[in-house]
Amino acid sequence: MMRSLWTAASGMTGQQFNIDTIANNLSNVNTTGFKQNRADFEDLIYQTQRIAGTPATELTVVPTNTQVGHGVKVAATQKLYTQGALQATGNVADMAITGEGFYRIQTQDGTYGYSRDGSFKIDSNGQLVTSQGYRVMPEVTMPPNWIQDSVTVSQSGKVSTKVPGRDDPLQVAQMEIFRFPNPAGLQAVGENLLKPTNASGDPIAGRPGFDGMGKIQQRFLEMSNVSVVQEMVNMIVAQRAYELSSKAIQTSDSMLGIAANLKR
């Protein structure tokens, strides 16, 4: 059978994966703190029919290789951690990070996840939690009889609120954010959470606004960094690449048909 059939088929498979990635980006265009995914590709193994440098005569050598490739495969998917646009909400529990860093979230099994989603809530116990009810770490707990809508969070992460019988605000917590040596190595697990891996390195804690950490903007949310226009262009390119690979399969099939019809 013709090698081009399988080579073109690998191209179609790769573009299917590319479309899956683009579709996921577009479906999360309104997901708070979502970061765009990008599919990276690499060529497959080559069959070498003649090696460059092989002696051609007593005085000369073959100047170039004679190789044929076997198609393409997905090499990696990477999240692009560019800053998303900020949206003002007016909600005291909404917090966006401008710059580098993640919130630490304690999940149901007691392990930690990391997120850029700052759409927090204050539960019945006065604790700052995510939409799933997971606690933000270090814990932020409001004192008894705290006055709603009086909560303030500074850009450096100081959380304060007013309480009855006290004129000045009471500081109740100091928030921390975390960064990684290689954030592209984090593993997405859903629920707007990322888990560390050996590739990402260990989390580095710090106060917002210090030592390279981003700042916290209260009453704002960081929106998805997905560009709809860019994803639509990527979709068109992927569609055309898929179509061209299918044309290569049709051409290979046509050539096989011609060869099969040589003898009748």
N, C-alpha and C positions, 0 to 999 in steps of 0.2 A: 504494500500500500504506500501511497505517497506520504512523505514526511510532513508536507504542508498541511494535511488534514488535521493532524494532532497539534501542530504548531499553532494553526489558526484557532483550534478549539481551546487551547490554553489562553489565547487572547480573549475569547468570548467569556470564559470562566472568570478571568481577571476583571473584566469590565462589569460583570454581574456583581462581583464583590465591591467594585468601585461605586456602582449605583446604590448598593445596600448602604454604604457609608454615607453617601450624599443624602439618601432618604432619611437616615437617622439624624443628620444635621438639620435638615429642613423640618423634621417633626419636632425638634427641640428648639426651634427658633425663639420661642417664648418661655423657655425653661430658665429660671433664675440661676445665674452662675454657670450655665453650661458652656463648655469649651469645644470648639470645632474639632472634629476628627478629620484626619487626612490619611488616605491609603497610599503607601509607598510600594513601588514595584521593582523587581529586578529580573534580568534575563536569566534563562535557564542554561544548563550545560551546553557546551559547544562540541560538535564533532569535528575533529581536525583531520583533514585529508592530506594536507602537506604543511610541514612546519617551516616557518621562516628561518633562514640560516642553513637549510639543507644544501649541500654542495650541488651545484648545477653543472659546472664544468670544473676543470682543474684550477681555474682562476676566479670563478664567480660562485655566488651562492644565491639561493632563492630569496628575493627581497621581502616577500610578504607571505603571511599565512593563507592557507585555503581552509576556511572554516564555515560551518553552517550551524545556525542556532536552532534551538528546539522550543522557543516560545518564551513565555513570561509567567511569573508567579508573584503572589503578594509577599512582600518582604516584611512589612510592618504596618501597623496603624498607629498614628501619633496624634496626641491632643496638642493643639496650639494654644498656649496660655497667654494670648494677648488680652489686653484689658477690654472688658465689655462696657457698653454705654451705661451710665447711671440714670436711674429713674427715681424721681422724688415721689415718696408715698405718704409722708406725714405720719406714719406709724412709728411709735417710739421704740418698738422692738425690731424694726428693720435696720439692718446694718450692712453696708457695702464695704468691701476692701478695695482701696485704690492703691495699686502697686502689688508687690509680691506677698504671698502668704495664703494660708488656709486656716479655717476654724477647725478645732479638734472636737469631734462628736463621739460620745460614748454610745455604742450601739446596744442592741438588746442582749447580745451574748457577752457584753462586758469589754469587748475589744474596741479599739479606736478607729474611726474613719475620719477623713478630712474632706472639707467642703468649702466651696466659694459661695454657697447659697446662704445668705444672711437673712432670710425671711423667718425670723424667730418669733416665738410666742412666749408669753409668761403664763405658766399653768396655775392650777389652784393652790399649789404649794409655794408659789412665788418664784419658781425656778425658770430660768431661761432655757427653752427647749426648741427643737426643730418641729416641723409640721408632723413628723412621725412620733413625736413625744420623746425623742432622744435628747439627753442632756448635753449642753455645751460645756466643755471643759477648758480651763478650770471652772468649777461651778459658779454660777451667778444666781444668788438667792436674795429676794427682796425681804426686808424686815417686816414684822407684823405691822398692820395698819399703815402700810406704805400708800402714798397718794398716787393714784393712777394718773397717767399723762405727765407726771413730774420727773420721770426717769430721763436722765441725760447720760450720754456716752461720749466722752471726749475722743479726739482723734488718736490719743495715746492709749485708749482702752479703759479709762477710769469710769466706772459705773456709779452713778449717784442718784439718789432720790430724796424727796421730801417726806418727812414723817410729822405727825401731829406733835405740837409742843416744842418744835425745834425750828429756829428761823433759817439756819443755813442748811444746805443739802447734806445728807449723810452719804459718805462713800461706802458702798457695799461690796465692791469687787474690783479686781484689776484683771482685765481680759488679756489673754495671750493669743498670738497667732503663730503659725508654724510654716516653715519653708523647707524645701528639700534640695539636695545637691543636683538631682536630676528629676524634676517634676514630670517629665515625659515618661518616666518609668513607673509612675503610679498606675494601679489597676482600678479601673472603673467597675463598681459593683452594683450600680443602680441606686435609687433614692438620693441622687445627687451626692453620693459618697465615693471617695477614692481610698484605696488601701495601699500602704507602703509595700514595696517589694525589694529584693536585693538590688535591683537596678536603680530604684529611686534613691536609695540611701536612707539613713535614719532621719527622722524629723528634727529640725532645729527650732527650739522655742525662742520667743523674744517678745518684747513689748512693741505694740504697733507704733510705727514712726521712728524706731530706733534700730540701728545695726542692719540697715537694708530692708527692714520689714515695711510693708505697706501701712497705710493709715486707715482708720475706721471712720466711715461717714454715716452717722446716724440719720434715720428717716430717709434713707436711700436704699435701693437695691441695684446690684449689678446684673444687668441683663445678659442674655446669650451673646457671644461674640460672633455668631454665625451671620454672614452676609448673604442675604437671599439672592442678590444679583450674582455674586460670585458662584454660589452653589448652582444656580440655573445655568450659568456658562459651563461649569464643570459637568453638569448633567448632559448638556448638548455635546460636549467633547467626548464623554463616555459613550453616549448613544452612537455617535458617528464611528468611534473606534470599534464598537461592537458590530456595527453594520459592515465596516470594512473587513473585519475578521470573518464574518459570515460570507462575504463576497469571495474571500480567498478559499473558503471551503467549497462554495459553489463552483469556482473556477477549477479547483483540484478535481472535483467530481466530474466536471465536464471533460477534463483531460483524460481521466480514467475511462469515461464513456467512449471517447474517441479511440483510445487504445483497445478497448474491448470490441469495437466494431471494425477493427482492421481485417478480421477474418470473418466472413459470413458464409 
